Amino acid sequence: MSKVDTGRIDWPRKNDGKITINFVDNAGDPIDVSGSNEITFVLAQSVGGPAVFTKTLTSGAITLATNSQGFIIVTDTETDVARKSYYYECRITNASAEFQTVAAGAFVIQDTFIGV
């Protein structure tokens, strides 16, 4: 079973970048996700709320750096939203179509001076 990382992500408003997700089990050992059918990252207004954006492995918006680490590419237009706390979740769909949530928590958009 995967360990759910509940770390907070602070993000400057209107900024490009990438989020690194390390896929590990409850013991902290790496999980090989290279055979996964899908990896999905969602930023939502709140738990159960409408999505602000969704990223997937199959769309190319999530890339694997290694078999147990992925990058989620985020653009400045996707983070051109109100300064507040949002909810994010990252989920793996394995080859058996089973779901595993590997990360979830607060995604806080911070004000920036330049470009606001």
Secondary structure by P-SEA (a helix, b strand, c coil): cccccbbbbbbcccccbbbbbbbbcccccccccccccbbbbbbcccccccccccccccccccccccccbbbbbbcccccccccbbbbbbbbbbccccbbbbcbbbbbbbbbbcccc
